Amino acid sequence: MGTSEPPPAGRVYLVGAGPGDPGLLTARALELIAAADVILYDRLIPATALDGARADAELSYVGKQGGGESVPQEHTEELMVARALAGSTVVRLKGGDPFVFGRGGEEALALRAAGVHYEVVPGVTAGVAAAAYAGIPVTHRGLAGAVALVTGHPRASDSPEEAEEPIEWPALAAFPGTLVFYMGMGRLPQIAESLIAAGRPRSEPAAVVEAGTLPAQRTVTGTLSTIADAVREADIRAPSITVVGAVAGLASELAWIAPRPLSGLTVAVTRARAQASGLSRSLEALGAEVVQAPVIRIRPLPGPPLDLSPYDLICLTSASGVELLFERLTAGGQDARALAGARVAAIGPATARALSERGITADVVPTQAVAEALVAALEQIPVTRALVARARKARDVIPDALRARGAEVDVLDLYETVVEPLSAEALARAQGADYITFTSSSTVDYFLEAAGRGGAQAGFSPQTRIVSIGPVTSATLREHGLRADVEASRHDVDGVLEVLLADVATRER
């Protein structure tokens, strides 16, 4: 009787995702996210951190939230071990640095006890990065030659029955440098009072940085005796860090982040993660807090090697289509030279850019990124046999128009758009955003399906404004009893940004 071999051993990577700004993700973190079979992620990771994950990767939220629902630490550790022992490459993605108040040490011990191989990938920690984004150097010649990182919520376990870890207030009060407190908003008055009672000067500068490194970042300054009142008046909330020491007095002098046009606004992005990163990054650069609410994902469709030689016209209707067309060419041992014998038409600038990145300059690009505009742009282009590479179930405007001209047309479905489950938290945040963006009819359909309702009952907050990428998407909104408050005149991501900025400016006047 034969024996079955055990499954191959997997590996766990304890990865720090940084404090929130996606630009602070390390190259190693991005590399591992792209390769992972399983990603177990926390609440406080950058909004676009998962955009580079494989379409078939298992993404599981295992975050914790003070005062709210949390995934038990034991469950997270069991999940890591189980997936790794099953042979998966697991990324445990944690905000900040896994070994700085991230419970990474506990998770490493659990992995070691289970015989699971692991690696630690450090990340930028909030205590240093958030302070720097607020113009506060945690060390500074003549002001602070040392820095202490302290938990402001000193509990040893998720279980409220277990005793708190004691804080040695006299030692902290006597510390000759900067004190940085994590997770201390609910205890800030006690922290300040305890430091003063232990001998720290009442007049010592202090600062609290909310949402450090993120577009919504705010900084409140004062002294150790006034900072708690200042925070309460400004309604500063978690996640925040508190900086105590002479360097906190440099915040006003060294602040370097200028006001941005979308500061203070939340914008929900509903397109697929793989497509959302460009829009999300642009929104964040303009100061918006991005709510990731991907309700669709792109699923590639299998097919035989391609032979493009019979075609004198090749039409591409999305950047995703370009990517997948070239993947199919590469799989068949071909490259961009396979398109040399045909004219290439792109439905819009984004698709044309995707072609350009692969060495192909589109011969035809309409000014409006809709099928009807591409048909009009092709009117004077002679065509005998055409290939239309697109998504499954796309509108037949282009192939029908070319066939009406007498051309032989083949339609190549490279991918399909499928529903992506949306968590209750993401749905609620999207419904309460200042703006929600829809970049296709499928994002409208699947978002309303996730909401379980349509029209006026879609659950949007009264202040939420709907942004549509173009007339086709707007028509789908109307079919569901909704209307676009603003519609892009350029039917691409740049057009969405342009019209959103214009709407914000109009409403502010």
Secondary structure, 3 states (H helix, E strand, C coil): CCCCCCCCCCEEEEEECECCCHHHCCHHHHHHHHHCCEEEECCCCCCCCCCCCCCCCEEEECCCCCCCCCCCHHHHHHHHHHHHHCCCEEEEEECECCCCCCCHHHHHHHHHHCCCEEEEECCCCHHHHHHHHCCCCCCECCCECCEEEEECCCECCCCCCCCECCCCHHHHHCCCCEEEEECCHHHHHHHHHHHHHCCCCCCCEEEEEECCCCCCCEEEEEECCCHHHHHHHHCCCCCEEEEECHHHHHHHHHCCCCCCCCCCCEEEECCCHHHHHHHHHHHHHCCCEEEECCCEEEEECCCCCCCCCCCCEEEECCHHHHHHHHHHHHHCCCCHHHHCCCEEEECCHHHHHHHHCCCCCCCECCCCCCHHHHHHHCCCCCCCEEEEEEECCCCCHHHHHHHHCCCEEEEEEEEEEEECCCCHHHHHHHHCCCEEEECCHHHHHHHHHHHCCCHHHCCCCCCCEEEECCHHHHHHHHHCCCCCCEECCCCCHHHHHHHHHHHHHHHHC
